[in-house]
């Protein structure tokens, strides 16, 4: 972390503890564990098309097998197959007919629910991974890829915070609400945890944070606070006092600190001042690269020309970042290319990426570019594309700055040759103000959302009005008309076709769905494949969770396809 990060933290939390003065803001590591949790869950599955329409017919009073056959236009064999599937799923009850009587079916409670929802809820035992904070002894929403190994943490100059207790995590500590909150950002809305049946703990992980050292103005006693992901943490304040961290870490009010106080806010640079500085840079160095001048870097607020905007958009999309918010009325392919969308997906692996768009009838927006964004949002767990009701805002918010402008971020490239476009804006280069702007724009625009594609950060989902459409393009397909229902392929047929399409040696992408002791199951769409533990790396792997995590997008090579048993063997590339 750069010293600027600690200076920003000091400015944010200088007055967090009344009656205290801030002595230092230093890098630290919080002790954590990765928990492999065995859970009983409920998963919602779509019902086969023929079964769905048969249930709908039963719900509307068509209850004999003969009438069902006529209504759906199926052959007797197909009707018998559909009825048999409904019986196996315990959706219907069948009463043997009397002499000359029709064969009658009746809906059972499970079938009634399935008929109304066109979905079925099935219990399943599975394994998920969560990160456990050993200082506060709580399950967190942190991702495993945000953790450092013990060796790297101990080799750094950061302070290692103590853990509250050395005992292993107990199953009783893992409540269903805590587990649900921890996986909310990357689990499907069709997946619900019902209970915890077991847990395996893997220690020796650490989470980076900022330790804040305060001194009481009256007694000179020392207290400690923690900032995690730019936010003050009350639970860590209490936990550090519970474990007497000041004594364990040997911190006193007379301790020498290496923290340098934050500089005063930089100057405000007007249009004429920015142009003069940029002209001087060009004259001196023959180039006008972004950020080459200390005067521009230190500016708290500065004017941006049309040509400056693409550079700041590029900076905001360059990892590592923890968030990106773009508001643009229109979206066109001149900016939103395949390369652009690929960079967004890459950023969304570790950052929350949100795009708000929409103005008028949206005729100025490119449907092809929108389709690429929607498909990317369907593949990613942290990317959301939200259509709103007539925005004319043009906003960019990154980690430590934000831009208010007349520049259309996602429909105009900022071509210098088009000088008649007087697109200009203001850059606010302040962490605190950027945080406030992000929170404000997220809440306001979520309130005007008409359609949400992908996953918004959990904090802002409640702000979306209930009438807004939620679309999951990776799995969403339009419902067929009733007359076409019998022609739709069954799930078994779709699985068979997907298996036949997988060529041995081909390279495909998927998402890690389940982790076991012997390997990782990958969702490939209609079918799942297994990466055996021996195929995860060119070295010995103690547990698959050391290499991959649930919800992670992976690229795999197909080793074997067993059509008869419906199994696919994979290796991690």
C-alpha positions as CSV (number, residue, x, y, z in Angstrom):
1,X,0.0,0.0,0.0
2,X,1.2,3.5,-0.7
3,X,1.6,6.1,2.0
4,X,-1.3,8.0,0.4
5,X,-3.6,5.3,1.5
6,X,-2.7,5.7,5.1
7,X,-2.9,9.4,4.8
8,X,-6.4,9.1,3.5
9,X,-7.3,6.7,6.3
10,X,-6.0,9.2,8.8
11,X,-8.1,12.0,7.4
12,X,-11.2,9.8,7.4
13,X,-10.8,8.6,11.0
14,X,-8.9,11.3,12.8
15,X,-11.9,12.1,15.0
16,X,-13.4,8.6,15.2
17,X,-12.8,8.3,18.9
18,X,-13.8,11.5,20.8
19,X,-11.3,12.7,23.3
20,X,-8.4,11.0,21.5
21,X,-5.8,12.1,19.1
22,X,-4.6,10.0,16.2
23,X,-0.9,8.9,16.5
24,X,-0.5,6.6,13.5
25,X,-2.1,4.8,10.6
26,X,-0.1,1.7,9.8
27,X,-0.5,-1.4,7.6
28,X,-1.7,-4.5,9.4
29,X,-3.0,-8.0,8.8
30,X,-6.0,-9.6,10.4
31,X,-5.7,-13.4,11.2
32,X,-8.2,-15.4,9.2
33,X,-9.1,-18.9,8.2
34,X,-10.7,-20.4,5.1
35,X,-13.6,-22.6,6.2
36,X,-14.9,-25.5,4.0
37,X,-18.5,-25.8,5.2
38,X,-20.7,-28.8,4.6
39,X,-24.3,-27.5,4.3
40,X,-27.8,-28.8,3.6
41,X,-29.2,-26.5,0.9
42,X,-32.2,-26.0,-1.2
43,X,-31.7,-25.4,-5.0
44,X,-34.4,-24.3,-7.4
45,X,-34.5,-26.0,-10.7
46,X,-36.5,-25.3,-13.8
47,X,-39.1,-28.0,-14.7
48,X,-38.9,-29.8,-18.0
49,X,-41.2,-28.1,-20.5
50,X,-43.6,-31.0,-21.0
51,X,-44.0,-31.5,-17.2
52,X,-44.5,-27.8,-16.8
53,X,-47.4,-27.7,-19.2
54,X,-48.9,-30.9,-17.8
55,X,-48.9,-29.4,-14.3
56,X,-50.5,-26.2,-15.7
57,X,-53.2,-28.3,-17.3
58,X,-53.8,-30.2,-14.0
59,X,-54.0,-26.9,-12.1
60,X,-56.8,-25.8,-14.5
61,X,-58.9,-29.0,-14.1
62,X,-57.6,-31.2,-16.9
63,X,-57.0,-34.2,-14.7
64,X,-57.4,-37.4,-16.8
65,X,-54.5,-38.9,-18.7
66,X,-56.6,-39.1,-21.8
67,X,-57.6,-35.4,-21.7
68,X,-54.0,-34.5,-20.9
69,X,-52.8,-36.4,-24.0
70,X,-55.3,-34.5,-26.2
71,X,-54.6,-31.1,-24.6
72,X,-50.8,-31.3,-25.1
73,X,-50.9,-33.1,-28.5
74,X,-48.5,-35.8,-27.4
75,X,-48.3,-39.4,-28.4
76,X,-49.5,-42.0,-25.8
77,X,-45.8,-42.9,-25.2
78,X,-44.7,-39.3,-24.6
79,X,-47.7,-38.8,-22.3
80,X,-46.9,-41.9,-20.3
81,X,-43.2,-40.7,-20.0
82,X,-44.3,-37.3,-18.8
83,X,-46.8,-38.8,-16.2
84,X,-44.1,-41.2,-15.0
85,X,-41.7,-38.3,-14.4
86,X,-44.4,-36.4,-12.4
87,X,-45.0,-39.5,-10.3
88,X,-41.3,-40.0,-9.6
89,X,-41.0,-36.3,-8.5
90,X,-44.0,-36.8,-6.2
91,X,-45.9,-34.0,-8.0
92,X,-49.0,-36.0,-8.7
93,X,-51.0,-38.9,-7.3
94,X,-52.6,-41.6,-9.5
95,X,-55.7,-43.5,-8.7
96,X,-56.2,-46.8,-10.7
97,X,-59.5,-46.4,-12.6
98,X,-62.6,-48.5,-12.2
99,X,-64.1,-50.4,-15.1
100,X,-64.7,-48.0,-18.0
101,X,-63.4,-45.0,-15.9
102,X,-60.7,-42.5,-17.0
103,X,-57.2,-42.6,-15.5
104,X,-57.3,-39.6,-13.0
105,X,-54.3,-37.6,-11.7
106,X,-54.4,-35.2,-8.8
107,X,-51.9,-32.6,-7.7
108,X,-49.9,-33.2,-4.5
109,X,-48.6,-30.2,-2.4
110,X,-45.2,-30.3,-4.1
111,X,-46.9,-30.4,-7.5
112,X,-49.2,-27.5,-6.7
113,X,-46.1,-25.4,-5.8
114,X,-44.3,-26.5,-8.9
115,X,-47.3,-25.7,-11.1
116,X,-47.5,-22.2,-9.7
117,X,-43.8,-21.4,-9.9
118,X,-42.8,-23.6,-12.9
119,X,-39.8,-24.6,-10.7
120,X,-39.0,-27.3,-8.2
121,X,-37.1,-26.9,-4.9
122,X,-34.8,-29.8,-4.2
123,X,-32.7,-30.4,-1.0
124,X,-29.0,-31.2,-1.6
125,X,-25.9,-31.6,0.4
126,X,-22.9,-29.6,-0.8
127,X,-19.8,-27.8,0.2
128,X,-19.1,-24.0,0.2
129,X,-16.1,-21.9,1.3
130,X,-16.2,-18.8,3.5
131,X,-13.6,-16.6,5.2
132,X,-13.6,-16.6,9.0
133,X,-12.1,-13.6,11.0
134,X,-10.2,-15.1,13.9
135,X,-10.0,-11.8,15.7
136,X,-13.7,-11.0,15.8
137,X,-14.6,-14.8,15.5
138,X,-17.2,-14.1,12.8
139,X,-17.9,-15.3,9.3
140,X,-17.1,-12.5,6.8
141,X,-18.1,-11.5,3.2
142,X,-14.4,-11.4,2.2
143,X,-13.3,-13.5,-0.7
144,X,-10.5,-15.9,-0.5
145,X,-8.5,-14.2,-3.3
146,X,-8.3,-11.1,-1.0
147,X,-6.2,-13.1,1.6
148,X,-2.5,-13.3,2.0
149,X,-0.6,-16.5,3.0
150,X,1.1,-16.6,6.4
151,X,4.5,-16.6,4.8
152,X,3.9,-13.4,2.8
153,X,2.2,-11.7,5.8
154,X,5.1,-12.5,8.2
155,X,7.7,-11.4,5.6
156,X,6.1,-8.0,5.3
157,X,6.6,-5.0,7.6
158,X,2.9,-4.9,8.4
159,X,1.7,-5.5,12.0
160,X,0.1,-8.9,12.6
161,X,-2.9,-8.5,14.8
162,X,-3.6,-11.1,17.5
163,X,-6.4,-13.6,17.3
164,X,-9.1,-13.8,19.9
165,X,-8.7,-17.5,20.6
166,X,-6.6,-20.4,19.4
167,X,-9.4,-22.9,19.5
168,X,-10.9,-24.4,16.3
169,X,-14.1,-23.0,14.8
170,X,-17.1,-24.8,16.1
171,X,-20.1,-25.8,13.9
172,X,-22.4,-24.0,16.4
173,X,-20.6,-20.7,15.5
174,X,-21.7,-20.9,11.9
175,X,-25.3,-19.7,11.7
176,X,-27.4,-19.9,8.6
177,X,-27.8,-16.1,8.3
178,X,-24.1,-15.6,8.6
179,X,-23.3,-18.2,5.9
180,X,-26.0,-16.8,3.7
181,X,-24.6,-13.2,4.0
182,X,-21.1,-14.5,3.3
183,X,-22.0,-16.1,0.0
184,X,-24.6,-13.6,-1.1
185,X,-22.3,-11.8,-3.6
186,X,-21.4,-14.9,-5.6
187,X,-24.1,-17.5,-5.0
188,X,-27.1,-17.9,-7.2
189,X,-30.5,-16.5,-6.1
190,X,-31.8,-20.1,-6.7
191,X,-29.6,-21.5,-3.9
192,X,-30.6,-21.3,-0.2
193,X,-28.7,-22.6,2.8
194,X,-30.9,-24.6,5.2
195,X,-28.4,-25.8,7.8
196,X,-24.7,-26.5,8.6
197,X,-23.7,-30.1,9.0
198,X,-19.9,-29.8,9.3
199,X,-16.8,-27.6,9.0
200,X,-13.1,-28.0,8.2
201,X,-10.8,-25.1,9.0
202,X,-7.7,-24.1,7.1
203,X,-5.7,-21.5,9.0
204,X,-2.6,-19.4,8.2
205,X,-4.3,-16.8,6.1
206,X,-4.4,-13.0,6.7
207,X,-6.5,-10.1,5.5
208,X,-4.8,-6.7,4.9
209,X,-6.2,-3.7,6.7
210,X,-5.1,-0.4,8.3
211,X,-4.4,-0.2,12.1
212,X,-5.2,3.2,13.6
213,X,-3.4,4.1,16.9
214,X,-5.0,6.7,19.2
215,X,-4.0,8.3,22.5
216,X,-6.4,9.5,25.2
217,X,-5.9,13.3,25.7
218,X,-6.4,13.0,29.4
219,X,-4.8,9.7,30.5
220,X,-2.4,9.1,27.6
221,X,-3.7,5.5,27.3
222,X,-3.6,4.0,23.9
223,X,-6.6,2.6,21.9
224,X,-6.6,0.8,18.6
225,X,-9.0,0.9,15.7
226,X,-9.1,-0.8,12.3
227,X,-10.1,0.3,8.8
228,X,-11.1,-2.5,6.4
229,X,-11.8,-1.8,2.7
230,X,-12.0,2.0,3.5
231,X,-14.6,1.5,6.3
232,X,-14.2,1.9,10.1
233,X,-14.8,-1.4,11.9
234,X,-16.6,-1.3,15.3
235,X,-16.3,-5.1,15.7
236,X,-12.6,-4.9,15.4
237,X,-12.3,-2.0,17.8
238,X,-14.2,-4.1,20.5
239,X,-12.2,-7.3,19.7
240,X,-8.8,-5.6,20.0
241,X,-9.8,-4.3,23.4
242,X,-11.1,-7.8,24.4
243,X,-7.7,-9.4,23.6
244,X,-5.7,-6.5,25.2
245,X,-4.0,-6.0,21.8
246,X,-2.2,-2.8,22.9
247,X,-0.3,-4.8,25.5
248,X,0.3,-7.8,23.2
249,X,1.6,-5.6,20.4
250,X,3.8,-3.5,22.8
251,X,2.3,-0.2,21.7
252,X,2.7,2.8,24.1
253,X,1.8,6.5,23.7
254,X,5.6,7.1,23.5
255,X,6.1,4.6,20.7
256,X,8.0,5.9,17.8
257,X,5.7,5.9,14.7
258,X,6.7,6.1,11.1
259,X,3.4,7.6,9.9
260,X,3.6,10.9,8.2
261,X,0.6,13.2,8.5
262,X,-1.5,13.7,5.5
263,X,-0.7,16.7,3.4
264,X,-3.1,19.6,3.2
265,X,-5.7,19.2,0.4
266,X,-4.2,20.2,-2.9
267,X,-5.1,23.2,-4.9
268,X,-8.1,23.7,-7.2
269,X,-7.0,24.1,-10.8
270,X,-9.2,26.0,-13.2
271,X,-9.4,25.4,-17.0
272,X,-6.7,28.0,-17.8
273,X,-4.4,26.7,-15.1
274,X,-4.6,23.1,-16.3
275,X,-4.0,24.1,-19.9
276,X,-1.0,26.2,-18.9
277,X,0.5,23.2,-16.9
278,X,-0.1,20.8,-19.7
279,X,1.4,23.1,-22.3
280,X,4.5,23.4,-20.1
281,X,4.8,19.6,-19.8
282,X,4.5,19.3,-23.6
283,X,7.1,22.0,-24.2
284,X,9.6,20.4,-21.7
285,X,9.1,16.7,-22.5
286,X,7.5,16.5,-25.9
287,X,4.6,14.5,-24.4
288,X,1.4,15.1,-22.6
289,X,1.0,12.0,-20.6
290,X,-1.6,11.7,-17.8
291,X,-0.2,12.4,-14.4
292,X,3.3,13.5,-15.4
293,X,3.0,16.7,-13.4
294,X,3.1,16.9,-9.6
295,X,0.9,19.9,-9.8
296,X,-1.9,18.0,-11.6
297,X,-1.5,14.9,-9.3
298,X,-1.8,17.0,-6.1
299,X,-4.9,19.0,-7.3
300,X,-7.9,18.3,-5.1
301,X,-10.2,19.5,-7.9
302,X,-9.2,20.1,-11.4
303,X,-10.7,20.8,-14.8
304,X,-10.6,18.0,-17.5
305,X,-10.6,18.6,-21.2
306,X,-12.3,16.3,-23.7
307,X,-9.0,14.6,-24.4
308,X,-8.3,13.9,-20.7
309,X,-11.4,11.7,-20.2
310,X,-10.4,8.5,-22.0
311,X,-7.2,8.4,-19.9
312,X,-9.2,8.5,-16.6
313,X,-11.6,5.9,-17.8
314,X,-8.6,3.7,-18.7
315,X,-7.2,4.3,-15.2
316,X,-10.5,3.4,-13.5
317,X,-10.6,0.1,-15.4
318,X,-7.0,-0.9,-14.5
319,X,-6.8,-3.4,-11.6
320,X,-6.4,-3.6,-8.7
321,X,-9.5,-1.7,-7.8
322,X,-12.3,-2.3,-5.4
323,X,-15.1,-0.5,-7.3
324,X,-16.1,1.2,-10.5
325,X,-19.3,3.2,-11.1
326,X,-20.1,4.5,-14.6
327,X,-23.3,6.5,-15.4
328,X,-23.8,7.2,-19.1
329,X,-27.1,7.9,-20.9
330,X,-26.1,6.0,-24.1
331,X,-24.0,2.9,-24.9
332,X,-22.5,2.4,-28.3
333,X,-20.0,0.0,-29.9
334,X,-17.5,2.8,-30.6
335,X,-16.5,2.5,-26.9
336,X,-18.1,-0.8,-25.7
337,X,-16.1,-3.2,-27.8
338,X,-15.2,-6.8,-27.0
339,X,-11.9,-5.7,-25.6
340,X,-13.6,-3.1,-23.4
341,X,-16.1,-5.7,-22.0
342,X,-13.3,-8.2,-21.4
343,X,-11.5,-5.6,-19.3
344,X,-14.7,-5.0,-17.3
345,X,-15.0,-8.7,-16.6
346,X,-11.4,-8.9,-15.5
347,X,-11.9,-6.0,-13.2
348,X,-15.1,-7.5,-11.8
349,X,-13.3,-10.6,-10.5
350,X,-12.2,-8.5,-7.5
351,X,-14.1,-5.3,-7.7
352,X,-17.8,-4.2,-7.7
353,X,-18.6,-2.8,-11.2
354,X,-21.9,-1.0,-11.9
355,X,-23.1,0.7,-15.0
356,X,-26.2,2.8,-15.1
357,X,-27.6,3.9,-18.5
358,X,-30.8,4.9,-20.3
359,X,-32.4,8.0,-21.8
360,X,-35.6,8.4,-23.8
361,X,-36.4,5.5,-26.1
362,X,-32.7,4.4,-26.0
363,X,-32.6,4.5,-29.8
364,X,-29.1,6.0,-29.7
365,X,-27.8,3.0,-27.9
366,X,-26.2,0.1,-29.7
367,X,-28.1,-3.2,-29.1
368,X,-25.0,-5.3,-30.0
369,X,-22.9,-3.4,-27.4
370,X,-25.7,-3.8,-24.8
371,X,-25.9,-7.5,-25.5
372,X,-22.2,-8.0,-24.9
373,X,-22.5,-6.1,-21.5
374,X,-25.5,-8.2,-20.5
375,X,-23.8,-11.4,-21.4
376,X,-20.8,-10.3,-19.3
377,X,-23.0,-9.4,-16.4
378,X,-24.6,-12.9,-16.6
379,X,-21.1,-14.5,-16.4
380,X,-19.8,-12.3,-13.6
381,X,-20.8,-12.3,-9.9
382,X,-19.8,-8.6,-9.4
383,X,-20.9,-6.8,-12.5
384,X,-24.3,-5.1,-12.9
385,X,-25.8,-3.3,-15.9
386,X,-28.8,-1.2,-14.9
387,X,-31.2,0.6,-17.1
388,X,-32.7,3.6,-15.4
389,X,-35.5,6.1,-16.2
390,X,-33.9,8.9,-18.2
391,X,-30.5,9.8,-16.8
392,X,-28.5,12.6,-18.3
393,X,-25.7,12.3,-15.8
394,X,-22.2,11.5,-16.9
395,X,-20.4,10.2,-13.8
396,X,-17.3,8.1,-13.2
397,X,-16.4,7.0,-9.6
398,X,-13.3,4.9,-8.9
399,X,-11.5,4.1,-5.6
400,X,-10.1,7.5,-4.7
401,X,-11.6,10.0,-7.1
402,X,-14.7,10.8,-9.1
403,X,-15.5,12.8,-12.3
404,X,-18.6,14.9,-13.0
405,X,-18.7,15.8,-16.7
406,X,-20.6,16.4,-19.9
407,X,-18.6,13.6,-21.5
408,X,-20.6,10.5,-22.5
409,X,-18.4,7.8,-21.1
410,X,-19.8,4.8,-23.0
411,X,-20.8,6.4,-26.3
412,X,-18.0,8.8,-27.2
413,X,-14.3,8.0,-27.5
414,X,-13.0,11.5,-27.1
415,X,-11.5,11.8,-30.5
416,X,-9.2,14.9,-30.5
417,X,-10.0,15.7,-34.1
418,X,-13.6,16.4,-33.2
419,X,-12.8,19.8,-31.6
420,X,-16.4,21.0,-32.0
421,X,-17.4,18.7,-29.1
422,X,-17.1,20.9,-26.0
423,X,-17.1,18.0,-23.6
424,X,-15.4,18.9,-20.3
425,X,-15.7,18.0,-16.6
426,X,-14.2,18.3,-13.1
427,X,-12.1,15.7,-11.4
428,X,-12.5,15.5,-7.6
429,X,-9.4,13.7,-6.3
430,X,-10.4,13.0,-2.7
431,X,-11.0,9.6,-1.1
432,X,-13.7,10.8,1.4
433,X,-15.6,12.8,-1.2
434,X,-15.4,9.9,-3.7
435,X,-16.9,7.5,-1.0
436,X,-19.7,9.9,-0.4
437,X,-20.3,10.4,-4.2
438,X,-20.3,6.6,-4.8
439,X,-22.9,6.0,-2.0
440,X,-25.1,8.8,-3.2
441,X,-25.1,7.9,-6.9
442,X,-25.6,4.2,-6.2
443,X,-28.6,4.8,-3.9
444,X,-30.2,7.4,-6.2
445,X,-29.9,5.4,-9.4
446,X,-30.9,2.1,-7.9
447,X,-34.1,3.9,-6.9
448,X,-34.7,4.8,-10.6
449,X,-33.8,1.3,-11.9
450,X,-36.1,-0.2,-14.6
451,X,-34.1,-3.3,-15.3
452,X,-31.1,-4.9,-13.5
453,X,-28.9,-7.4,-15.3
454,X,-26.3,-9.1,-13.2
455,X,-25.4,-8.6,-9.5
456,X,-25.5,-5.2,-7.6
457,X,-23.4,-4.9,-4.5
458,X,-25.5,-6.3,-1.6
459,X,-25.6,-3.0,0.2
460,X,-27.7,-1.4,-2.6
461,X,-30.0,-4.2,-3.6
462,X,-32.8,-3.0,-1.3
463,X,-32.8,0.4,-2.9
464,X,-34.1,-1.1,-6.2
465,X,-37.9,-0.8,-6.5
466,X,-39.8,-4.1,-6.5
467,X,-41.2,-3.3,-9.9
468,X,-37.8,-3.3,-11.6
469,X,-37.1,-6.3,-13.9
470,X,-34.2,-8.6,-12.8
471,X,-32.7,-10.5,-15.7
472,X,-30.1,-13.3,-15.5
473,X,-29.0,-13.6,-19.2
474,X,-26.7,-16.5,-18.6
475,X,-29.6,-18.8,-17.8
476,X,-32.7,-16.8,-18.9
477,X,-34.6,-18.1,-21.9
478,X,-38.0,-17.0,-23.1
479,X,-40.9,-19.2,-22.1
480,X,-42.3,-21.0,-25.2
481,X,-45.9,-20.7,-26.3
482,X,-48.2,-23.5,-25.0
483,X,-48.7,-24.9,-28.5
484,X,-44.9,-25.3,-28.9
485,X,-44.3,-26.9,-25.6
486,X,-44.2,-30.6,-26.8
487,X,-41.4,-29.7,-29.3
488,X,-39.0,-28.3,-26.7
489,X,-36.1,-30.7,-25.9
490,X,-36.2,-32.3,-22.4
491,X,-33.4,-31.7,-19.9
492,X,-32.0,-35.1,-20.6
493,X,-31.9,-34.3,-24.3
494,X,-30.2,-31.0,-23.7
495,X,-27.6,-32.7,-21.4
496,X,-27.0,-35.4,-24.1
497,X,-26.5,-32.7,-26.8
498,X,-24.1,-30.7,-24.5
499,X,-22.1,-33.9,-23.8
500,X,-21.8,-34.7,-27.5
501,X,-20.7,-31.1,-28.2
502,X,-17.7,-31.4,-25.8
503,X,-14.7,-32.6,-27.8
504,X,-11.9,-34.4,-26.0
505,X,-9.0,-31.9,-26.0
506,X,-11.1,-28.8,-26.4
507,X,-10.7,-25.9,-24.0
508,X,-13.8,-24.4,-22.4
509,X,-14.7,-22.0,-19.6
510,X,-16.9,-22.6,-16.6
511,X,-17.6,-21.8,-13.0
512,X,-16.5,-23.8,-9.9
513,X,-19.7,-25.1,-8.4
514,X,-18.7,-27.5,-5.7
515,X,-15.4,-28.5,-4.0
516,X,-14.8,-31.9,-2.4
517,X,-11.8,-33.7,-1.0
518,X,-11.1,-35.4,-4.3
519,X,-11.6,-32.5,-6.7
520,X,-13.8,-29.6,-8.0
521,X,-17.0,-29.7,-10.0
522,X,-17.3,-27.1,-12.7
523,X,-20.6,-25.8,-14.2
524,X,-20.3,-26.0,-18.0
525,X,-23.9,-24.9,-18.7
526,X,-26.1,-28.0,-19.2
527,X,-23.6,-30.3,-17.7
528,X,-21.0,-30.4,-14.9
529,X,-17.4,-31.6,-15.2
530,X,-15.0,-32.9,-12.6
531,X,-11.4,-31.6,-12.2
532,X,-9.8,-34.4,-10.2
533,X,-7.3,-33.2,-7.5
534,X,-4.5,-34.6,-9.6
535,X,-5.5,-32.4,-12.5
536,X,-5.5,-29.1,-10.6
537,X,-1.8,-28.3,-10.7
538,X,1.6,-29.6,-11.7
539,X,2.4,-30.2,-8.1
540,X,1.0,-32.0,-5.1
541,X,-2.2,-30.4,-3.9
542,X,-3.3,-31.0,-0.3
543,X,-6.9,-29.9,-0.9
544,X,-8.7,-28.5,-4.0
545,X,-9.6,-25.4,-2.1
546,X,-5.9,-24.5,-2.1
547,X,-6.1,-23.9,-5.9
548,X,-9.7,-22.9,-6.7
549,X,-12.7,-21.5,-4.9
550,X,-16.5,-21.7,-5.4
551,X,-17.8,-19.2,-7.8
552,X,-14.4,-18.8,-9.5
553,X,-14.4,-18.6,-13.4
554,X,-11.9,-21.2,-14.7
555,X,-10.6,-22.3,-18.1
556,X,-10.4,-26.1,-18.4
557,X,-9.4,-28.8,-21.0
558,X,-11.7,-31.7,-21.7
559,X,-9.9,-35.0,-20.9
560,X,-12.8,-37.5,-21.3
561,X,-16.5,-37.6,-22.0
562,X,-18.6,-40.6,-20.9
563,X,-21.9,-40.3,-22.8
564,X,-23.4,-43.4,-21.1
565,X,-22.8,-42.2,-17.5
566,X,-23.1,-38.5,-18.3
567,X,-19.6,-37.7,-16.9
568,X,-17.0,-35.2,-18.0
569,X,-13.3,-35.3,-16.8
570,X,-11.4,-32.0,-16.9
571,X,-8.0,-30.5,-16.2
572,X,-7.2,-27.0,-15.1
573,X,-5.3,-25.1,-17.8
